[in-house]
Structures are given as structure tokens and as C-alpha cells.
Amino acid sequence: MADRASVLGGDLGNSTAVVVAGNRREPRVHFMPSFVGSGSLDDLERLRSGGGGSSKLEEDEYALGFREASWFVGRLALEQSRDATSGRDDVTRYWSGHTLRLLLTQIGALFKPARVTTRIVTCLPIQVFTKANRRAVQEALIGTHSFALNGREREVTIERVVVLMEGAAALGAYGKADPVPQYVLDCGGRTTDLYRTIGMKPDRKGSAGTTVGVELIGDELDQWFLRTHGRNLSRQEISDILAAYAQRKPLPTVYARGKKVELGERLAAIVEAIGARLESEVNKTWRTADTGGVAGDAATALMIGGGAYFFGDRIKKLIPFLEIPERPELANAQGCKALGDQLDDAEWDALGLPGTER
Amino acid sequence: MSEGAGRRRRGSTPKGERVRLELYWPDDAMLAELRQEAELRGVSVQQHIRDLLIARHLARHGVDPQSLLWIPTSPAPAAAVPAEAAAPAEEDEATAAARALKASLLSQLDDDDED
């Protein structure tokens, strides 16, 4: 008898990859940096045991063996791979293997059994969301994939893949069912999507994609650091700095030429400047005379994505009724999961296969 | 990192005290049981212990302990009060939204020719 498929929601963005499993009563979430780089478990164990430390992988360290290649994924890629990449600026990452490596790692982390069967709802940014690209994603992900995760042999079968537009996905969890105007501002790593719908039907005129994203903050901080302190910040340093800022924690200590560098003031200035650019884009796209201000006719106005931690307060001044989920970076994946839980077998077939010409 | 996540909204970033707990146990039956339960739930031991502390709090505030202590190998608690019953209206709203999204996608199947 075939295994019963687990329904997953996934948002494998260009900064953070999020997969939601479980059920309404006990949702389970896995998230990690969307980085993959070359690296083998054997080399890592040799290196670590040689340095006197423990060679055991920590809970959020992943080494993936897949299709005769070996990779570090997530934090381990950031820390240990020379060629770690999140595939940013490369739209083919969604179907060229990068996203599949992330997904297999996260499924392996979420499920203990060696063999897992899944059906997945995932999403693409507005700029990339075309029929051809949706099909490419489905064809890349559907199938039975054998791999090793942290040395353990695994097999994941992905039976169906439904691909949504990112903002639409969040409305599946946080939107309204009625045919009313809804606005979603999805601020991710490299892009921010502005998405307007009537009910669940997209309104192309009120939707736009911009290249403002959280990673711009890291890029600008890095350029300033290089100019003033003579070195680049590492990807790990940037990641730690942004995470600390988002969580309102003290910023990590960073050194250059033996001296501690104070980042707070500069970082705040950069966030302010990029926030102003984002505010301008929102104003431009959503301010209309007949809607009484910015998103003035909204029944729902939602800000999601990790950018909400950085720019949420600013956009709230522009749209006072703006709602921000407690974990805005999870909203798209939660919406994908909510949709997946509503689909019966025939609907999975209709929405989740690449088409009859396949 | 794995964790549970509900459907809650926030106005601003939540602030709170962070307490870090470090335990050392020799391998004993209780730890083995906790490990096994955590594995069955698909979460880390740390996450499982955290959830148990939350369950203790909820049990002291009137939620049925049988439902709070349920793990995947136990029989489902009959008519138990779910731990997340605090926001049924929101859950229903979410289900309605997901259904509306599904209906919209299915209606677009035939005229899906944007490119």
C-alpha cells in the first residue's frame, strides 16, 4: 500500500527557507538560511576532530549527499562552504536543483522515517510567477529522491506540487474569504512584492515587484565596513547582525584590525534609508485618490516576510491598520500549508501536476 | 531549527525575558522517555521540554491534562479540549480563506494563459 502523503507548505525564499508540516493543532515549522554550498561530511568530521573539537553535527547543521555530489546546507553552508550561495538574482534556482536541495534537507529534518511521501504547496515571487516557471518547478520537484542527510540514507517522494504567487499564499492563512480588497506587502531578502486582490483574485494593476529587500541592508553595511575598516563582513557576520537587529537583541561584536567596531548607528541609518525607498514604492503603487490614501479601501492590509522586522513600524505609519503576523517570515508557508490541507485528491491532481502534455 | 507556530498576530516585536536552561543527566529512563517522545513528535528534546512546561502552565489554568500530555503513540484523548482552543473564530476564518483561495485557483485553471 502506498504511504499516506504528508502535506507541506514551503516558502523557499532567497534568504530563508521555511517548510511547515504537522496539523492545525500541532504545526511544525522548519526554517534555515537558504544557502547551499559544496562540502562533505567526511571532510568536516576530519577537520573538526583534528581541531580537538566534537565532530558531531549540531541540530541545525546539515550535510546532504545527493546525485553523486555532497553539499552543506543552511547555517553549515554559510559557515563552512567557500562557494555557499542562496542563488539570489538567479531565478532558475527554483528549478535548477538549489530549491530541491533545500527542500529535501528540510523534509529530512522534519521527518524521522527513512522514507517519506509528501505533497507540497509552495510559492514564487510575482516577477517569476509564470505558467512556464510554475511547470518548471513542478517538474523539478516531483519524483522520488534518494539522498543522504547527515550520513543517513533517506528517500523522499514528492507526489504533487502546487505553485502559488507569494502574496496569494499568505492570504490563504491571514486573508478574508469575502470578495473585498486585500493588500499584502511581502518584504523578503532581495525583493518586496506588493500584491492586491479582490477576494482571492489578483488585481494586476495594484500589484508590483520591487528590488528592495532585507539583504540590501547587509550589502550596504558591508560596503561601508570595507570603506571604513578595510575588510568585508563575512556572510555569517551579516546574517548574525541582521538576525540580532530583527530580534531587537544586542548586535554581535565585530572586529577590524584588532579593534571593536560599533555598528548600531550606521545600521540604523541604513535601515532608515532603505525603509524610505520601500515607503516610496508602497506610496507609488497603492496610493490612489479613489481609495482614500494608501490602501484606503483595504479590508485586509498585511505585511509579511522578514522585512517586517525592519520596516514594519515605518509602513504602519503609512498604513495605520496594517497587520503584521507574529512571525511574518512564516506567513507564506503557513498559507501554502493551509491551502494544501484543503485539497482533495482530485484537486491535487488538477493543481499539482505539470499538465497533460507532460 | 524546528518549532511549533500558531496563527497569531503581533503589533510589534514581542519582548520578554529569555531563560537559558542547561541540564546534565546520566542516561536514565526518564531522559530516554523524553527523547523518545520528542522523536515521535518530531521536535528536539529541548523543544519538547519547553512544550511540557507550557502544558503544565495550561493544565494549572484549566486545560485538560490528558490532551496536553498526548503524544503520537497515545490513544487520542476523547473529547479533549485542544490547547489552542483560545481562538476558534480565527481558525475558522483561516479555513475559510484557504477554501476561498482554493476556489479561486480552480476557477483559473481553464483560463490560465497569462504567458
Interface residues (C-beta under 8 A of the other chain):
Chain A: V20 A21 G22 R24 R25 E26 P27 R28 V29 H30 F31 M32 E59 D60 A109 L110 F111 K112 T130 K131 A132 V162 L164 A168 L171 G172 A173 Y174 G175 K176 A177 D178 G199 M200 K201 A246 Q247 R248 Y309 G312 D313 E323 I324 P325 E326 R327 L330 Q334 G335 A338 L339 D341 Q342 L343 E347 A350 L351
Chain B: M1 S2 E3 G4 A5 G6 R7 R8 R9 R10 G11 S12 T13 P14 K15 E39 R41 G42 V43 S44 P82 A83 E84 E91 E93 A94 T95 A96 A97 A98 R99 A100 L101 K102 A103 S104 L105 L106 L109 D112 D113 E114 D115
